[in-house]
C-alpha cells in the first residue's frame, strides 16, 4: 500500500501469529483510493505481485469550490457502540516490585497468561447505544492561484473500546463450557473460541484508538509545464494493542479480561517532486522525486507483560510463604484458593489483607542495606513494549517519450533504503550478568534445582527468565528498481503494453551479527554447527547372525504362547495362593507347545547386535559438520551434500544387514 507514492508500512511482530504490516492514515485525510489488481508497470515502479493500493491525501481542489481561490471545510462524524477504555490497573510500572507486587505476579513472565490477574477488568455490557462515544473532526484550509497551491489540514479521531456484536456468536463458542480443546476447535492452538473470551454484547478491551494528524501540502508552478510540489504529514496515535497469544485465557470465575496500556506510534512523512512536461517537446515528460518516512513506535509486542520484573530478590519468596500462612490463620483455605473466590468484595478484602501482612514483613526486611533496590534493579518494567525506529527514504525518476501519436515509451527507476532499530527492556539482562530464575530450566544459564539461581549471584538476585520475549530487530535494506514500458494504441479502444522491470535487493541483519559478535560460549543456546553422521553396519559371521535370529524367534514364540494361555486361563490376583501354580502351569504350556530355552551363545549374539549402536561399526563412523557462515546462517553452498563432503556413493552403497 502506498500513500502519496511513499511506502509507509510498519512490520510488527505478533508472536505465534507471525507478523503484520500496518499503515496509519486518518480516513478524513484521504482524497482518493485506487486499487490495482496484479503487477503493474507504472511510473513509480511500485506494485505488488498480487496488486497495489494507492491512496492520495487531500488536495486543494477537494476543499476549494470550482471558480474560487480559497476554501475552508470543517467535517465531523460521530457514532455509538463505543465506550471509553479503562486505564491500566495492573502492577504500577517503575516501582520496587517487592512493595507493589508482593504475591509474585511480577515474576510470572510467559506464565502471566494463566496466572496473572491484576491487569484484567470486568467487561462492561451497558453503554453501547450512547452517542458521541466515537468522534472525529477535520479542519482543512486551502488556497490556489496561477502560480501556487497550498493546503493545511488537521484531523482528530477518538474512539473507545467497541462492543462485540450479539449475533453469530455460536460459531465462535458462545454458550459452550468445559475445556477449550483448542487443537480440535480452533485453527490456532493459541487463540481460543473467541466468543468465550469476548462475549457477545460485551466490551472488547484493547480496541480503543486516538489519533492526531497534520497535513501540509504545497505546489509551485514555475510556468504551465514545470512545477515543484511538496507535502508533509505528522501523525500521532495511541491505540489498544495486545499480543494474540495473550487472548487464550480469562478468569471465568470473575468474568475478567486483559486491558493493557496503550501502544504509541509517531510517524512523519514528506516528499518533494519536480515535474517538467513542455508541450513542444515530445521527448520530455519528466518527474523526479525524493521522499522519506520516519516511524517511532512503542508497541505491545515484546513478549512480556506490563509490570514484569527482569530481576527478582529470591529471599522475598520465603517472606511471601510466611505471609500466606498468616493469612490462612485468618481466612482458612481461601488464602490458598483465592482464584475460587467469586464474591469480588470478599476477594478484595482477602487480597488487601495479604498485602498488609506482606508489606509489614518486607519493609522490615528491606531495612537491611544489603537488600536495597540498587540502581532500580528490582523495579517493575514496561516489559510488554517493543521500542522501534523504522525509517525509509527513496528517490524516483521517470520520463515518458512520445515516439509517435500511437506509441509511447517510458523509462523509470527508483531507489529506496530502510533502516530499522528496535529494543526492549530485556537488554538490561546484558547490563547485569546474572543467572536465570527459571521454573523449567530451559535456559542454558540456569543451574541447580528448579526455582533457584546460582548461589554466586550478588545478594541473592536472580534473572527472571522469559522464553516468550521477542528479539530485537535491527538491520537495513536497499532496493533498486529500473524498468521500461511501451504503450501502443492502434485504435481508441485498444491499448497494448509491453515492458520489463529489474530489481536488485540487499538486506543486512545487524541484530543477528551483533548477537553473534557479543555471544559468550556459555550463552550459546543454538547449534553453531549441525553434525551429519555416516555409519557402517557391522559385518559379522553368519553363525552370529543366526544366533541373533534364533534368540528373537524364541522370545517371540514364548510371548505368543503366554498370551494364548492367559486367554484360556485368566491370571489370579497378586495376593492369591493360586498365582504360583498358575505361573508353573503357564511354563509347562509354553514348553509343551514347542518353545525351547535360549542358549548362552544366542544371548551373547543378541546382546552384541541389539540396540541402535550394536549394529554399527564404530571404527568406520565419520562425522561431517555443516557450519554457519560469517553471517550466522547455514548456507546452501556449504551444505555437505552440496560441497561434496557427503558423496552419492556414501548414501547408496549397499551392504548385508547383520
Buried (B, 14 or more C-beta within 10 A) or exposed (E): BBBBBBBBBBEBBBBEEEEEEBBBBBEBBBEEEEEBEEEBBBBBBBBEEEEBEBBBBBBBBBBBEEEEEBBEBEEEEEEBBBBEBBEBEBBBBEBBBBBBBBBBBBBBBBEBBEEBBBBBBBBBEEBBEEEEBBBBBBBBBBBBEEEEBBBBBBBBBBBBBBBBEEEEBEEBBBEBEEEBEBEEBBEEEBBBBBBBBBBBBBBBBBBBBBBBBBBBBBBBBEEEBBBBBBBBBBBBBBBBBBBBBBBBBBBEEBEBBBBBBBBBBBBBBBBBBBBBBBEEEBEBBBBBBBBBBBBBBBBBBBBBBBBBBBBBBBBBBEBBEEBBEBBEEEBEEBBEEBEEBEEEEEBEBBBEBBBEBBBEBBEEBBEEEEBEBEEEBBBBBBBBBBBBBBBBBBEBBBBBBBEEEEBBBBBBBBBBBBBBBBBBBBEBBEEBEBBBBBEEBEBBBBBEEEEBBBEEBEEBBBBBBBEBBBBBBBBBBBBBBBBBBBBBBEEEEEEEEEBEBEEEEEEEBBBBBEBBEEBEEEEEEEEEEEEBEBBBBBEBEEEBBEBBBBBBEBBEBBEEBBEBBEEEEEEBEEEEEEEEEBEEEBBEBBEEEEBEEBEEBBEBBBEBBEEEEEBBBEEEEEEBEBEBEEEBEEBEEBBBBEEEBBEEEBEEEEEEEB
